[in-house]
Amino acid sequence: MARDENIRVSPAVVAQDEAAFNALQKISGYAPSNREHAVESLLAAIDEMHAAQIAEDQTLATAATARDKAAGAEWKVHNLMLGAKDQVKAQFGKDSVQVQEIGLKKTSDYKRPGRKTKSKTLKPAV
């Protein structure tokens, strides 16, 4: 039996299992004492696995579509908000209280650049 059945079986192992099952179907006289290992039981389990994989693929595709829709809606809102911020600046001015209320800095809040002083170079002592 498997050690940790909470993790996925690698696709290579699944492919090996299916290849072994295909070979097992060809063996004549295969009659296991445990009916769980009969070809019919294995076939039913493989069909169940394929159905689960198909459902997973479809669910992932649905999730990807939903994720894309959500991202599109988020970008739409973001772009509209950028436009609205520009409209507030245009209507009330870049230094207005309304600009500050929507989370932007007023132009008077920015630090003005100071003058650059010339650095004096020291002459080496002789």
C-alpha positions as CSV (number, residue, x, y, z in Angstrom):
1,M,0.0,0.0,0.0
2,A,1.0,3.6,-0.5
3,R,2.8,5.6,2.2
4,D,1.0,8.9,1.8
5,E,-2.3,8.9,0.0
6,N,-2.8,12.7,0.5
7,I,-0.5,13.6,-2.3
8,R,-1.0,13.1,-6.0
9,V,0.4,10.1,-7.8
10,S,2.9,11.3,-10.5
11,P,1.7,11.1,-14.1
12,A,4.5,8.7,-14.9
13,V,3.3,6.3,-12.3
14,V,-0.3,6.6,-13.5
15,A,0.9,5.9,-17.0
16,Q,2.8,2.8,-15.8
17,D,-0.2,1.6,-13.9
18,E,-2.4,1.9,-17.0
19,A,0.2,0.1,-19.1
20,A,0.3,-2.7,-16.6
21,F,-3.5,-2.9,-16.5
22,N,-3.6,-3.1,-20.3
23,A,-1.1,-6.0,-20.1
24,L,-3.0,-7.6,-17.3
25,Q,-6.2,-7.7,-19.4
26,K,-4.4,-9.9,-22.0
27,I,-3.3,-12.5,-19.4
28,S,-5.7,-15.5,-19.7
29,G,-6.5,-17.3,-16.5
30,Y,-6.0,-14.4,-14.2
31,A,-8.2,-15.1,-11.2
32,P,-7.1,-13.3,-8.1
33,S,-8.2,-14.5,-4.7
34,N,-9.1,-11.0,-3.7
35,R,-12.0,-9.8,-5.9
36,E,-10.9,-6.1,-5.5
37,H,-8.0,-7.0,-7.8
38,A,-10.1,-8.5,-10.5
39,V,-10.0,-7.0,-14.0
40,E,-13.6,-5.8,-13.6
41,S,-12.8,-4.0,-10.4
42,L,-9.7,-2.5,-11.8
43,L,-11.5,-1.3,-14.9
44,A,-14.2,0.3,-12.8
45,A,-11.5,2.1,-10.7
46,I,-9.7,3.3,-13.9
47,D,-13.0,4.6,-15.3
48,E,-13.7,6.4,-11.9
49,M,-10.1,7.9,-12.1
50,H,-10.6,9.2,-15.6
51,A,-14.0,10.7,-14.7
52,A,-12.4,12.4,-11.7
53,Q,-9.5,13.7,-13.9
54,I,-12.0,15.1,-16.4
55,A,-14.0,16.8,-13.6
56,E,-10.8,18.3,-12.3
57,D,-9.8,19.6,-15.7
58,Q,-13.2,21.2,-16.2
59,T,-13.1,22.7,-12.7
60,L,-9.7,24.2,-13.3
61,A,-10.8,25.6,-16.6
62,T,-13.9,27.1,-14.9
63,A,-11.6,28.6,-12.1
64,A,-9.3,30.0,-14.7
65,T,-12.2,31.7,-16.5
66,A,-13.5,33.1,-13.2
67,R,-10.0,34.3,-12.3
68,D,-9.7,36.1,-15.7
69,K,-13.1,37.7,-15.2
70,A,-12.2,38.9,-11.8
71,A,-8.9,40.3,-13.1
72,G,-10.7,42.1,-15.9
73,A,-13.2,43.6,-13.5
74,E,-10.4,44.7,-11.1
75,W,-8.6,46.4,-14.0
76,K,-11.7,48.1,-15.2
77,V,-12.3,49.6,-11.7
78,H,-8.7,50.6,-11.4
79,N,-8.7,52.4,-14.7
80,L,-11.9,54.1,-13.9
81,M,-10.5,55.3,-10.5
82,L,-7.4,56.7,-12.2
83,G,-9.7,58.6,-14.5
84,A,-11.8,59.8,-11.6
85,K,-8.7,61.0,-9.8
86,D,-7.6,63.0,-12.9
87,Q,-11.1,64.5,-13.0
88,V,-10.9,65.6,-9.3
89,K,-7.5,67.2,-10.1
90,A,-9.0,68.9,-13.2
91,Q,-12.2,70.1,-11.4
92,F,-10.8,71.2,-8.0
93,G,-7.1,71.8,-8.8
94,K,-3.9,69.9,-7.9
95,D,-3.6,71.6,-4.5
96,S,-7.1,71.2,-3.3
97,V,-8.5,69.4,-0.2
98,Q,-10.5,67.1,-2.5
99,V,-7.3,65.8,-4.0
100,Q,-6.1,64.9,-0.5
101,E,-9.4,63.3,0.4
102,I,-9.1,60.8,-2.4
103,G,-5.7,59.7,-1.2
104,L,-3.4,61.8,-3.3
105,K,-0.8,64.3,-2.2
106,K,-1.4,68.0,-2.8
107,T,1.3,69.8,-4.8
108,S,2.1,72.0,-1.8
109,D,2.9,68.9,0.3
110,Y,5.8,68.0,-1.9
111,K,9.2,69.2,-0.7
112,R,10.7,71.8,-2.9
113,P,14.1,71.2,-4.1
114,G,16.8,73.3,-2.4
115,R,19.8,74.9,-3.9
116,K,22.8,72.9,-4.4
117,T,25.9,74.3,-2.8
118,K,29.3,74.0,-4.4
119,S,31.6,71.8,-2.4
120,K,34.9,73.4,-1.5
121,T,37.8,71.3,-2.4
122,L,40.6,71.3,0.2
123,K,44.1,71.9,-1.1
124,P,46.6,69.4,0.2
125,A,49.1,70.8,2.8
126,V,52.6,71.1,1.5
